[in-house]
Amino acid sequence: MVLFSTQEEIRIGAQAAREIERRYQVLRDPGISSYVNEVGQRLAQVCDRPDIVYHFKVLEGKDVNAFSLPGGWVYVFTGLLDKLDNTAQMAGVLGHEIGHVVARHAMKRLQWAMGIGIVYTALAGESNILTQNALKFLINIAMSGYSRSNEREADHLGFIYEYRAGYNPQGIIQVMEILRGIHHGRVPSWQRFLLDHPPPQERIALLKSYLKNLPPSALDYPFYREDYHKKVLRPLRSLGY
């Protein structure tokens, strides 16, 4: 059970988002930013928590990563966008992050870690909702990942949202294969990652099993590769990424 109201969750997420945008530079390219937001909003419209406003932003950095904050803030690094090849893959990434927001994973972890006191602070309506320690903890779990069960749930939800939005649901499977290739051979860091995350081969197998529950026509949904290259990859190259 999450004791925070939706409005308190949004306020907490907004505070964390301000801190993130102090730490990282938001990409100012209007074309890339607009396309990422367009795809994100298309997914948000079909998710299981459409009662909040979602914000999709690109952060400058080589990190091959994306993350979300409570209340609907979703960020993706240019380093990850550079590794992708089509819009369906990006939709899979954004859908996964929306899944974390829908399932309120960050709020559950924050509530469990910081105790009931933080709930009282939030409900009291104080302007400084989170202490610096709580804020640091929230951002850390958002950027580094959740439990294996949380990641599996976000994978499943992202897969569903990608399909509902009309993108080829194999996009998220391709992302997992890309990530598996990137981390291949980097045993020490990969082993640490696997302490919390399901092994990529397990995630790929689960995602492929979900395909069996979809109509065969889903496999013919578009990947939008040309759009992605035109609206994301080529502009990134022109910016020096």
ZIVEN-V579683 format. One record per helix or strand of 3 or more residues. SS is the DSSP state (@ for helix, = for strand). FROM is the first residue (numbers start at 0). LEN is the number of residues. If there is no record, write none. Layout:
SS/FROM/LEN
SS/FROM/LEN
//
This chain:
@/5/18
@/29/15
=/54/5
=/65/4
=/72/5
@/77/4
@/86/17
@/104/10
@/115/8
@/131/13
@/147/17
@/169/14
@/186/8
@/199/12
@/215/5
@/224/14
//
